[in-house]
């Protein structure tokens, strides 16, 4: 997959079949669109292209609303899109100036003059252009003039519920990682650098790595204890992870601490990628260290059973 970071960089010797969108999460609904994109490109002997935007448009259009957290960093999105076997990814820098382009300008300047698109695939209810006034109708109206064709993928459903990045964010915010993973089609991930903590875990018999997320825009699941896997370099270890404020110790700041089973390497300043599988329990405040340790032992057994480890 070739990655282009602006429209002037884009080149293709073949006709272009394109799908636009933010693609946060590259979830099952997105993957259906991507599968159709590849199929359409093969049918037309064309290049399959995903066009996305960075930063997320809402950060530019509504900077005062800083509560939006994303399912992916840009690097994670690129990695996940690469797995879909598309030919090219075009990342358009989203600026306020770009947001002022009308739908007609977007079609003329971006789709036609720059990309010479021959076929466009859009997801259900996709909108574009200034104030999001462009959509399927505008593309269909312009297609005879500019010689491209358009198709819309209908809403994708799972268990009669619409799949969306918003629904996945809500699931993670509620600690429902199994639901989120079902909608994503893969385990939710969180990457970060291991930093020094208060070292209490080692004293309790459960040494932990304190993970500082790599990007402040990344969504952190609800507080609680989770069964996870951590990837370090080329190896993966199962473990359990706590997100929370350590109320037993009167903590004020949220921390992310992971205890890896049968692991004794030094991880400080190293990058870990965490994959979430199951929420074991909510965060609790315990009466003392003995009660905390007993619960940690139960949590460990629950996580070990989840991974089928005796």
C-alpha positions in Angstrom: 0.0 0.0 0.0 1.4 3.4 -1.0 0.7 6.3 1.4 0.4 9.8 0.1 0.2 12.7 2.6 -1.3 15.3 0.3 -3.1 15.5 -3.0 -0.1 16.9 -5.0 1.9 13.8 -4.1 -0.7 11.4 -5.5 0.1 9.5 -8.7 -1.5 6.5 -10.4 -0.9 5.0 -13.8 -4.3 3.3 -13.7 -7.8 4.6 -13.3 -8.8 5.4 -9.8 -11.6 3.8 -7.8 -11.9 5.7 -4.5 -13.8 5.7 -1.2 -13.6 8.7 1.1 -14.1 8.9 4.9 -12.6 9.3 8.3 -12.4 5.5 8.9 -11.8 5.8 12.6 -11.4 2.3 13.9 -11.6 0.6 10.4 -14.4 -1.4 11.8 -16.5 -4.1 10.2 -18.7 -1.6 8.4 -15.6 0.1 7.0 -14.2 -3.3 6.1 -17.3 -4.1 4.0 -16.7 -0.9 2.1 -13.0 -1.7 1.6 -13.8 -5.2 0.3 -16.2 -3.7 -2.2 -13.5 -1.1 -3.1 -11.0 -3.8 -3.9 -13.6 -5.8 -5.9 -14.6 -2.7 -8.0 -10.9 -1.9 -8.7 -10.3 -5.4 -9.9 -13.4 -5.3 -12.1 -12.1 -2.1 -13.7 -8.3 -2.9 -13.7 -8.0 0.2 -11.5 -6.2 1.4 -8.4 -8.1 1.1 -5.2 -7.7 4.3 -3.1 -8.9 5.3 0.3 -9.0 9.0 1.0 -9.1 10.1 4.6 -8.3 13.2 6.6 -5.9 14.2 9.4 -6.5 15.6 11.9 -10.0 14.4 12.5 -12.3 17.1 11.1 -14.1 17.7 14.4 -10.8 18.8 16.0 -10.5 21.6 13.4 -14.2 22.6 13.1 -15.0 22.4 16.8 -11.7 23.0 18.7 -13.6 24.0 21.8 -15.1 20.5 22.0 -12.1 18.6 23.2 -14.1 15.5 24.5 -13.8 13.5 21.3 -11.4 10.6 21.7 -10.5 8.4 18.7 -10.3 4.7 18.3 -7.0 4.9 16.4 -3.9 7.0 16.0 -2.9 7.9 12.5 -0.2 5.2 12.5 -2.7 2.6 13.8 -5.2 3.6 11.0 -2.5 3.2 8.4 -1.5 -0.2 9.7 -5.1 -1.4 9.8 -5.9 -0.1 6.3 -2.8 -1.8 5.0 -4.3 -5.1 6.1 -7.2 -4.5 3.8 -5.0 -4.9 0.7 -5.9 -1.5 -0.8 -3.4 -0.1 -3.3 -3.1 3.4 -2.0 -4.0 5.7 1.0 -4.4 9.4 0.5 -4.2 11.4 3.7 -5.5 15.0 3.2 -4.4 17.6 5.8 -7.7 18.8 7.1 -7.6 22.5 7.7 -10.3 25.2 8.1 -9.5 26.4 4.6 -10.1 22.9 3.2 -13.4 22.7 5.1 -14.7 25.8 3.3 -14.7 24.0 -0.1 -18.2 23.5 -1.3 -19.3 20.1 -2.4 -19.1 21.3 -6.1 -15.5 22.5 -5.5 -14.6 19.2 -3.7 -15.9 17.2 -6.7 -14.2 19.4 -9.3 -10.9 20.1 -7.7 -10.2 17.0 -5.7 -12.1 14.1 -7.3 -11.8 15.2 -10.9 -8.9 17.6 -11.5 -6.5 16.0 -9.0 -7.4 12.3 -8.8 -9.2 11.8 -12.1 -11.6 9.4 -10.3 -13.5 6.9 -12.4 -15.7 5.2 -9.8 -16.6 6.4 -6.3 -17.9 4.2 -3.4 -19.4 5.8 -0.4 -20.7 4.5 2.8 -24.3 4.9 4.0 -25.1 8.6 4.6 -21.6 9.8 3.7 -21.4 13.7 3.6 -18.7 16.0 2.4 -17.9 19.6 1.5 -18.7 22.9 3.3 -21.2 22.3 6.2 -21.3 18.6 5.0 -23.9 19.6 2.3 -22.5 17.1 -0.3 -23.7 13.5 -0.5 -24.9 10.8 -2.8 -27.3 13.1 -4.7 -24.5 15.6 -5.5 -22.2 12.9 -6.7 -24.9 11.3 -8.9 -25.8 14.7 -10.4 -22.1 15.4 -11.2 -21.3 11.9 -12.6 -22.5 12.4 -16.2 -20.6 15.7 -16.5 -17.3 14.4 -15.3 -17.5 10.8 -16.4 -17.3 8.9 -13.1 -19.8 6.5 -11.6 -21.1 6.3 -8.1 -22.3 3.6 -5.8 -23.5 3.6 -2.1 -23.0 0.8 0.4 -26.1 0.5 2.6 -25.9 0.6 6.4 -24.0 -2.4 7.8 -25.7 -4.0 10.7 -24.8 -6.5 13.4 -27.5 -8.0 15.6 -29.8 -5.5 14.0 -27.7 -2.6 15.3 -25.9 -0.1 13.1 -22.1 -0.4 13.3 -20.5 3.0 13.8 -17.3 4.4 15.3 -19.6 6.3 17.7 -21.2 3.1 19.0 -17.8 1.5 19.5 -16.5 4.5 21.4 -19.6 4.3 23.7 -19.0 0.6 24.2 -15.4 1.2 25.3 -16.4 4.1 27.5 -18.7 1.6 29.3 -16.0 -1.1 29.5 -17.8 -3.3 27.0 -14.6 -4.3 25.2 -16.1 -7.6 24.0 -18.9 -5.7 22.2 -16.4 -3.2 20.8 -14.1 -6.0 19.5 -17.1 -7.7 17.8 -18.0 -4.4 16.0 -14.3 -3.7 15.2 -13.6 -7.2 14.0 -10.4 -7.3 16.0 -9.2 -6.6 19.6 -9.1 -2.9 20.6 -5.5 -1.7 20.9 -3.7 0.9 23.0 0.0 1.8 22.6 2.3 3.6 24.9 5.7 4.0 26.6 6.4 2.3 29.9 7.2 4.9 32.6 8.1 4.7 36.3 5.3 4.4 38.8 5.1 4.1 42.5 6.4 0.5 42.4 3.6 -0.8 44.8 2.7 -3.6 42.5 6.1 -5.4 43.0 5.6 -5.1 46.8 2.2 -6.7 46.4 3.6 -9.6 44.4 2.1 -8.2 41.1 4.8 -6.1 39.4 3.3 -3.8 36.8 4.4 -1.7 33.9 2.9 1.8 33.9 1.9 2.7 30.4 1.7 6.3 29.1 -0.5 6.4 26.0 1.3 7.5 22.9 -1.4 10.0 21.9 -3.7 12.2 24.0 -6.5 11.8 21.4 -6.7 8.0 22.0 -9.7 6.7 23.7 -9.0 5.0 27.0 -11.6 2.3 28.0 -13.5 2.6 31.2 -11.8 2.1 34.6 -11.5 -1.4 35.7 -9.5 -4.6 35.4 -9.1 -6.3 32.0 -7.7 -9.5 30.4 -5.1 -8.3 27.9 -2.2 -9.2 25.7 0.9 -7.0 25.4 3.2 -7.0 22.5 6.8 -6.1 23.1 9.0 -6.2 20.0 8.0 -9.4 18.3 6.6 -11.3 21.3 3.2 -11.3 23.0 2.4 -12.0 26.6 -1.0 -12.4 28.3 -1.7 -10.4 31.4 -4.2 -8.3 33.3 -4.4 -4.6 33.2 -5.9 -2.0 35.5 -7.2 1.4 34.4 -8.1 3.7 37.3 -7.2 6.0 40.2 -6.0 3.4 42.8 -8.7 4.4 45.3 -7.3 2.0 48.0 -4.2 4.3 48.1 -6.0 7.5 47.7 -4.9 8.1 44.1 -5.9 11.3 42.3 -4.5 10.7 38.8 -5.6 7.9 36.4 -3.0 5.3 35.6 -2.8 2.4 33.2 -0.8 -0.6 34.8 -0.3 -4.0 33.2 0.9 -7.1 34.9 2.2 -9.7 32.5 2.2 -13.4 33.3 5.6 -15.1 33.5 7.4 -12.0 32.4 10.6 -10.6 34.0 12.2 -8.2 31.5 13.0 -4.6 32.0 10.4 -2.5 30.1 11.2 1.0 31.2 11.1 3.5 28.3 10.0 0.7 25.9 6.9 0.8 23.7 4.1 -1.7 24.5 1.0 -2.4 22.4 -1.9 -3.6 24.5 -4.8 -5.6 23.1 -8.0 -5.7 25.2 -10.1 -8.8 25.4 -12.4 -8.9 28.4 -13.3 -6.6 31.3 -12.9 -8.7 34.5 -14.4 -6.2 37.0 -14.9 -2.5 37.8 -12.5 -0.6 39.8 -12.9 -1.1 43.6 -11.7 0.4 46.8 -10.5 -2.2 49.3 -10.3 -2.0 53.1 -6.6 -3.0 53.2 -3.7 -4.6 51.3 -4.7 -8.1 52.2 -8.2 -7.7 50.6 -6.5 -6.1 47.6 -4.0 -8.9 47.1 -6.8 -11.6 47.5 -8.8 -9.8 44.7 -5.7 -9.5 42.5 -5.2 -13.3 42.9 -8.8 -13.9 41.8 -8.4 -11.5 38.9 -5.3 -13.3 37.8 -7.1 -16.7 37.8 -9.9 -15.2 35.8 -7.5 -13.9 33.2 -5.5 -17.1 33.1 -8.8 -19.1 32.5 -9.8 -16.7 29.8 -6.5 -17.4 27.9 -6.7 -21.1 28.7 -3.6 -21.1 30.8 -3.3 -23.6 33.7 
